[in-house]
Amino acid sequence: MPKIQPHPLKHRELLKKLKNFGVIEISTKGKGSERMLILKSGMGSKYQGPQIPIKFHGEGTEHSKRVIDSVLRRFDIKPENFWSD
């Protein structure tokens, strides 16, 4: 089976992959054209856990490999697990 190389992803594709790891998007917490990605941990209505803002200019926004690597580091997701899905 060939190894999938890291590559830029559209916003909706990134969210779809991150959802498998428990990461959710909050559109009301970012400033301006940013959205917050949060790894929700714990119970309750408050959003707790690691967070990272990413640029959002529509569902077709393309995120570079560097941005994706940064998100994976923040949420402690191994790249090989992320790209193997």
CORDAQUI-V636146 format. One line per field, one symbol per residue. ss: DSSP state (2 for helix, 1 for strand, 0 for the rest). phi: phi as a letter, one per 20 degrees, with the letter a starting at -180 (. if undefined). psi: psi as a letter, one per 30 degrees, with the letter a starting at -180 (. if undefined). A space follows every 50 residues. Layout:
ss = ???
phi = ???
psi = ???
This chain:
ss = 00000000112222222220001111000000011111100000000000 11111000000110222222222200002222220
phi = .ffeegbfcfgfffffffgfdnecddeeefemedcedcefcndoefecof cbecfbcofegedfffffffffffeldfgffffff
psi = kkkkkklkkleeeeeeefefggklkjffflkchkkkkkjkklllfkjlak lkklkjhlfgkkkleeeeeeeeeeghkkeeeeff.
